[in-house]
Amino acid sequence: MVALEKFSDIWARACERKGGPAAVKSLLPDTLDADEISEYTDAQLLSVMSKRVFQSGFVWRVVDNKWPAYEKAFFDFEPMKVLMLSPDQIQQRATDPLLIRHQKKTQAIVDNAYMIQQINAEHGSFAEFIANWPSDDITGLWQVLKKRGTRLGGNTGPYFLRAIGKDTFLLSQDVQSYLTAHNVVDAGFTSQTALRQTQAAFNHWQQESGMSLAHISRIISFGVGDNRV
């Protein structure tokens, strides 16, 4: 591994650019512990997951405004009820003017309901499966979501995890810029090599700082480009 910048230096740069330690801390995301994440229902998880799928490439505010209609159209995202939809019913929802007209993203709701049911059958609880996944291999969980789910690759899966409070870093443009500029990653960010290199760096910084992956990720982003006060 390349010699990593000390996290104390990353922290100091973020504080200088964002107005001091108190200001930085006020901007850090919340995370939940395993017990709290385990309390999510399958319907809650499918709803958040589906919203992140639709937000990818769309204006988030538009999706937020339409989401009550999605809750109604998809039976509050109860996976068993979603899986009972016929192809004609799915097609009707994909062209409904009250929703967002996107066939593949609409189908992803059904596909991901099936994934949740599969993981429940294999592990007893989808929520606990996520809750108990070790943070030092969080990119492994990204890969599970990408492989077994639909339209959960790229940053969509990680954004879903962040939204439910699971500790994860994000490969935002600012974080990618930092990792590239400091030679932490020497491969494309979609490659297994880059994911291993990134995970190893974040594990190192977590051991050094005692902070969550989510906090480390956000603090790195504060020190990049035009991301100033």
Secondary structure, DSSP 4 states (H G I P E B T S, - for coil): -PPPPPHHHHHHHHHHHHTSHHHHHHTPPP---HHHHHT--HHHHHHHHHHHHHHTTS-HHHHHHHHHHHHHHTGGG-HHHHTT--HHHHHHHHT-TTS---HHHHHHHHHHHHHHHHHHHHHS-HHHHHHTS-GGGHHHHHHHHHHHSSS-TTTHHHHHHHHTT-------HHHHHHHHHTTS--S-TTSHHHHHHHHHHHHHHHHHH---HHHHHHHHHHTSTT---
